[in-house]
Amino acid sequence: MGWSEGEVEGMAIAGYLHDVGKLVVERDIINAPYRIDAKQSKELNRHPGAGFDILSPIHHPYADIPLMAKYHHERMDGCGYPDGLTDTQIPLGAKIVTLADSFDAMTTDRPYKTRRTFAEVIVDLRKNTGPQFDPIVVQAFCRALLKELNGETAERKFLKMLGKNYLDAERDKPLIVELLSELDPSARAAAVGGA
Ligand SMILES: [Fe+2]
């Protein structure tokens, strides 16, 4: 995305800290081994605002981290929370946390649900890019994933995160290229060229 190393580092820290507001939410709700009800969900939805309150007074070099925590459950279409912001009102960093968080949720086993296959994740990304996710962020995500599957990265971060049997380069690369080319037709040539 053309970010500096420092900005990327700040983004990674936002990734670690974005849910810190869950500290104020009852532990039973956080650890519920079932889908929570509406009342519990309202309680859980306090966590982005609480995270902002916790992170704001801290002096650190990455000024946007409190806002990334506050807005990581907003959606492009304005149906998110806490403030119902839309597209350009949502900080780019918060949009990145949203996608990373959703990808993590989909690819991690939960007490009430096993993780989705990569093909299912792609279906979800296709459906929700626009209403929920920013296309710019999804494209960058796809490029990063493709780069790793093409063996062009020094470190295999996705592999480490997902375990060695989750992704299959030959099977999954076409799915990513397809999604990328739908989001940005000029990307297909680049992706195929780099493969
Ligand atoms: Fe969250």
Residues whose N, C-alpha, C, O or C-beta is under 5 A from the ligand:
A	BS01	LIG	D19
